[in-house]
Amino acid sequence: MTLQPLSEEEIAAHLAGLPGWEREDHAIARTFKHTYHECVHMAMYVAAKAREVGHHPDIHITWQRIRFVITTHDAGNRLTAKDFELAHHIDAIAAGHGAESPTSSARPNRRL
């Protein structure tokens, strides 16, 4: 099945329904805050869901932060509906683990 890249309008509409997610070129990204060990635990749950749905985010874990970056490699590293579906799953997993968005004092533009 070939995944079709979304238009700019479709991307904007999907992002509007995903507070906390930001666009980074042809990907979407979000950072969560939790203890280091809970971030590792959450990564395992996201990896299991990613395997189930056949779509895999980049996962970056640092001290008390976990960051997910999603794009569709099979669509030429472009955004597709599959990226936004996985983002919704990640949000649900993060909520279940009690993860929070970093505070504004955490320098949100900082790359992890």
Summary of the structure (lengths in Angstrom):
residues: 112
radius of gyration: 13.6
end to end distance: 33.1
largest distance: 43.1
contacts: 306
relative contact order: 0.24
helix: 45%
strand: 21%
